[in-house]
Amino acid sequence: MVSFSINIYTYDSFIKESKSRHFRCHFGVALNHSLDNEKDVMRSDSVRDAFNSPFRPFILTTTSIGQEGLDFHLYCRKILHWNLPANPVDFEQREGRINRFKNLAIRQNLAIKYREKLQSPDSSTIWDQLYQLAIDYEKGDKSDLVPFWHVEPQNIFIERQVPTIPYSKEVKKLRNLLRTISVYRIALGQPRQEDLINYLIENFDEKEIEKVQKQLLINLSPFRRDNN
């Protein structure tokens, strides 16, 4: 574990905008995802549950085994790729651990946007109240993804961090990976996705791929309903 000092904002400080409280604690831990024995399984579960709480640990490290099937979104909105995966599917799987239903960034944006509209706030139901306010104010022309999957950002975002050394192979690999992700989304639903991805990358430049995207890309972003 790593020792560090942090500032904690309690429910009262959030409502009254008072000062935070200072804590010194151990905040980083590795996720042991071994299934060799019952003790390792119990430790893995307890670390995951602790990370998905407002309390320590605040940093969780894991190998690629933690990139699928685990939810880390409740109190985390930053992901650091210590290395880069070989394909776009694994890349999106990693980021999908924190970009999920009612994730932290969504809740923080809702808090900033609607906390002044709260009436008789109750700490036990405050998130339910904020979600209901968002539904009341934003219903009508927006999709059902709002506000549980998407909300207009109030300077709070899910953050991707990739430590790369300038002019290293990682810089080019990241650029190519992000480009491949874009092409991968075009190939969703195709019977031979890998063949289509390789063909587009090998035969089209970036401008041509952008043009193809406008015609073939499956748009999964929130939309506005047509009221007419």
C-alpha positions, 0 to 999 in steps of 0.5 A: 500500500501507499501512504498519502494525505487526502481531503474528504468532503462530507455530506454536510460540507457538500450541502453547506459548501463548508471546508473539507476534512483532512485524512492521512491514510493508505490509499493504493492497493493491488487487486489479487484476482487469483482463484487458487484458494478461497482466501484469495477469492475473499481478498479479491472481493473485499478489495473490489468492494472497498474500491467501489466505496467512498473510502480507501483504497483510492487507487487500484492496480490490476493486470489485464485480467481486470479489464473484463466483467468487473465494475469499478465505476461507482467511485472512479472516473480516471483510468491509466493505461500502463501499457497498451493492448494489442486490439481495440476491443481490449482497449474499450473493455478496459475503459468500460470498467468505469464508463457505465450506468450511473458512473461517478462522472454522471453523478458529479455532473448531476450534483453540480447541475442540480444541487441548488434545486434540491428541496429538503435534501436527505442524505439517504436518498440524495442521489435518487433526488438528483436523478429525479430532478434531472428526469424532470428537467431534461425529459421530453426531447432526450433519449432514455440514456439521459440522465443515467448514461449521459448528462451534459458535462459540468467540467467533469469527465471520464479521463483516459491517461496514457503515459507515453515517452515522446517519439517512442513506439507507444506514441505511434501505437496509441495513435494507431489504436485510437484510429483502429477503434474508430474503424472497429465501430464501423465494423460492428455487426459485420460477420468478418469484422477483422477482415473489414478493419484490416481492409479499411486501414490498409486502403483508406487514409484518415479523411477517407475513413471519416467519410466512410464513417458518416455513412456506415458508423453505428451511432450509439450516442444519446439522441433527441426525440423528434416531438413532431 
